[in-house]
């Protein structure tokens, strides 16, 4: 007689809950309910402080959006999570720092055209610096793709993923060398002076340096305006490139079906390299904007923003440009509000918990679509 006990099957009700993702949905609803109660209480207790945190979250979210676009574009084309993308963001911040602090590139309009308006000169000089950072990052990403990723195009995905992690470590610790960026924390020199405004019942007023902030006032600066305006401009430009230009149409064709795109005369390798370059250029701009907002640069500054931007891309639907923007704005609000109303260390825990919940409930993200098998 066989004494071994038969393995009991999973109860039908529990199996139903697992298959329908009910447990994940219940967890999401419970956490969302707790968050709404906490935020509602905070809003009622101090609406001004709550609005201030929302503004701070928008500032951070738009920076994350520029980084997340690189992840979502590369994944949409080659199905690769480019974990070196956060370090490209770091290189962009350092290149803008070197351009400002070492060669004073932001001052060239005043030197070439002495009679030019000061504000216009600073604006043109700052745009020149960000263009330099974008160009350097684009060239670097183009080179990395050709050297490290292209030979692995037909290899298993795990090979390219491990290579991306290796490239990330190389950029970080190469940048830490004394003759490159050094391992020190460096104070970032902004290319312009910071102007702060207060918003209250009396309207918008300029805050004079040394004066206290009036009660029931929300403060914001020209840095916030710059980040929002620059991010929206770059997002609109990218959307135009992807939807209205030949390169954008080729990118969409390659993302959908590479062999067929080749048969139609599209240079697939060139399009993939171009996609890496465009994503890196946006990361370079994000690096400068982030450094302006939080004026300190160091060789591993790209790790956490890069990972959070990756979570934002997954949340919005990796492969979707609008999804990257929406996911990044949600991430920015989640991080800032968590730090303000729960605790500062919890902001990272909550940010990465969002990734787990999204993968449990909707792995394709908010705007993502299920993968379709091609005939």
N, C-alpha and C positions, 0 to 999 in steps of 0.2 A: 504494500500500500504506500502510495507516495505521500510523505509527511509534509512536503513543502506547501506553504500556503499560497493560494492564488493571489496575484496582485489585484487589489481592488481598483476598479476603474474610477476615473474622476467623476464625481457627482455631476449629473446633467446640468443642474442649475449653475454650479461653479464653472463648468465648461462653457456654458452660455455667456456668463459674465466675462470670461477671458476672451472669447471669440469676438464678442461685440464691443470690447474695450470699455465695458461699463465701469470697471474698477478705476481705470485711468480717468474717465470722464467724471466720476464721483469725486476723485481726488482733485481734479481741476476745479470743479464747482465749489468744493469746500474751501480750497485755497483762495479762489476768486472772491468768495463770500467774505472770508476773513479780511482780505485786502480791502474790499469795498467798505466794510464796516470801519476798519481802521482809518482809511482815507476820508470817509465821510465825517467821522469824529474830528479828524484834524482840520478838515475844511470848515466845519462849524466853529471849532474852537478859535482858529486864527486864519481867516481867509487870505490875508495878506501874505503870511508866511507860506501858505500852500501855493499861492500863485508864484511866489518867488522860486520855490522848488521846481515848479512846472517849467519856468523859464530856464533854469539851470539844466533841467533834463532835456529840453529842446536843443540847447547849445551842444550838449554831449551827444545827443542822438544824431544830429546832422553830421558830426564828425564820424561816428560809427557808420553812417550810411555810405560815406565815400569809401571807407575800407571794405564794407560788406559787398559793395558792387564788384570789387575785384574777385572776391570769392565766388559770387554767383555767376559772373561771366565765365570764369575759367571752368567752373564745374559744368556749366551749361554746354561748353564746347568739348571738353575732353574728359568729363566725369572725374576730375581730380580735385581733391581738397588741398589747395596750395598753402600749407602751413608756414611757408616762408613769407607769406604776404604781409604779416604783421611786422616783420623785420624790414621789408621794403618801406613800410610806413616810417620806421625808425630812421632809415637812411634819408628819407625825405626831410624829416625834422632836422637832422644834422646838416644836410646840405644847405638848407635855408639858414641855419645858424652860422655856418662858415661864410656864406655869401654876405650876411649882414655884419658879423663881428670882425671878420678877417679882411675882406676886400671891400666892404661897405658898398655893395652893389645897389642897395636901395637909395643911395645918395647920388647916383650918376646923373639923373636929370638936372639936379641943381648945379652940378659941376659943368655939364655940357651947355646948359641954357641958364645962365645966372639970373636972368630976369623972370623966370617962370614962377607961377604962383606956387606957394609952399605946399598947400594941400594937394594940388595936382601933381607936383613933383614927388611927394611921398607916395601918392597913389600909383603913379607909373612905376616908381622904383620898387614898391611892394609887389606889383604884378610881375615885374621882371624877376624878382626873387622866386616867386611861386612857380613861374614858368621854368626857371632853371631847375628847381627841385623836381618838378614833374618830368622834365626831359631826362635828367640823370636817372631817376627811378625807372622810367620807361626803357631806357637803354640797358640798364642793369637787368631788368626782368626779361627783356628780349634775349640778352646774352645767356642768362640762366636757363631759359627755356630751350635754347638751341644746344647748350652744352650738357645740361643735366636731365632735361625731360624728354627732348626729342628722341634720343636713342632708346628710350623706354616706351615709345608710343604703343608698340604692340605687345609689351610685356604685361604680366599680371598687374592689376591695379595696386596691389600691396607693394610692389617694387617702386612704383612712382611715389606712393605715399611715404615710404621710408626715405626715399631720396629727398622729398620735400622737407621732411624733418631734419635730415642731414644738412641741407642747404640753410635751413633756419639757424641751426647751431653754428654753422660756418660764418654766417653774416654777423651773428651776435658777438662771437668771440674774436673774429677778425676785427670787428669794430672796436673791441675792448683793448686792442694793442695800443701802446703809447704813441706810435707814429701814425695811427689812424684817427680814431675818435677819443681814445683813452678810456680807462674804466671809471673815470670820475663823474660825479654829478655836476653838470655845467648849467649855470644860470643863462637862460635864453634872453638875448637882447631883442626887444620888440622893435620893429622898424618904424613905429609911430607912437605917439603919446596916447595914453588911455583917457578917454572922456566918459564920464559916468553921468547918467540921468536918473532922476527919480520920478516915479509915476504915482500920483495920489489924487485926491479929490480936486486939487488945484491944477491938474493937468500934468504935462511933462516939463520938468525943469532941470537945468544943468546943476549937478552937484559940485560945488566948489571944493577944491582940495583943502582938507583940514576941518571942514564942517561935518557935523554929525548928520546921520540920516534921519529925516523927520519921521514921526510915528505914522504907522499905517501907510507906509510907502514901499513900493516895489522898485528895486534898483536894477538897472541893466546898463551895459556899456557899448561902445562902438565895436568891441570885440564880438559881442553877441550878434550885433547887426551884420558884421563882416562874415562871420561863420555861416549864418543863415543865408545871406545873399549869395555868397560864393558857392555854397553847397547846392542851393537851388539852381543856380546858373550852370554848374557842372552837370547836375542831374538832367536838366533839360537838354543840354548839349549832347550828353551821352544818349538820351532817348532819341534825339534827332538823328544821330549817327546810326543807331541800330535800326531805326524804322524807315529812314528816308534816303540813305546813301547806299551806293553799291557795296561798299565794305560791310555795312550793316546787314544787307540782304545776304551777302556771302557768309557772314557769321551765323545768321539764322539757318541757312542751308546746311552749313557744316555741322551745326549743333543737332540738326534733325537727322541727317544721313550723310556721313562722310564719303562712303564709296560712290553714292549717286552724285554728290557734289563734285567729286573728282571727274566723273564722266561728263559733267556739264561744263568742264573747263576751269573749275575753281582751283586755285593753288591752296590746298588745304593746309599745308605746313605754314605758308606765309600768313594765312588767316589766323591760325592758332597763335603764332608768334605775335601778331598784331593785337590779338585779344589780351595776351599777357601784358603787352606794353601799355594798352589803354587802361587796364585795371591798375597797373603799377603807377601810372601817371596820376590817377585819382588818389591812390594811397599817398603819393608824394605830396599832393596838395593837402590831404588830411593831416599829414605829419606837420606841416608848417602851421596849419590852423590850430591843431592841438597844442603845439608848442607856444603859440601866441596866447592861448587861453590859460595854459598851465605852464608858465615859463621856466621849464627845467628839462634838459635832455640828458639821457644816459643810454648806455648801449643795449640794455634789455627793456627799454620802454615800450617796445612794440608787442611784447608777449601778451599781456592782459588785454589791451585794446584790440589786438588781433583776434584773440579767442572770443571776446564778447561780440565783435563784429561777425565772426563766424556763426555764433549763436543767433544773432540777428538775421543773418541770411537764411538759416534753417527755419527760424520762426516765420519769416515772411514767405518762405518757399524758395529754396535754393534753385537758382536758374531763372528767377523772376526779378526783373529790375524794380518794378513797383513794390514787390514783396520785400526787397532789400531795404528800401526806404521806410516802409511801414514797420518792419521788424526792428530796424535801428531806432526809430523814434520810440517804440514800445520799450526797447532795452534801455534807452537813455532815461525814460521816466521811471522804469522799475528800479534802476540803480540809484538814482538820486533820491527818490521817495523812500526807498528802503534805508538809505543812509540817514535820512532826516528823521524818519518816524519809527524806525526799529533800532538799528545800530549800524555804525560804519562797517564793522567786519561782515555784517550780514549782506551787504550789497553784492559781494561776489558770490556768496552762497545762493542767493535768490536768482541772480543772473544765470547761473549754470543749472539751477533747478528748473528754470524755464525750458532749457534744452531737453531735460529728461521728460518733462510733462508733454512737450510737443511731440517727441518721438513716441511716447505712449499713446497719445490721443490722435494726432494727425501728423504722421511722419513727413507728409509732403508739404507741410506748412500752410500758412493762410492762403496764399495765392498759387501754391504749387498744384500741379496736376499729376495724377497717377501715370506712371511710365507705360507707354503703349508699345506693344510689340509690332514691329514692322513686318509686313508680309514679304 
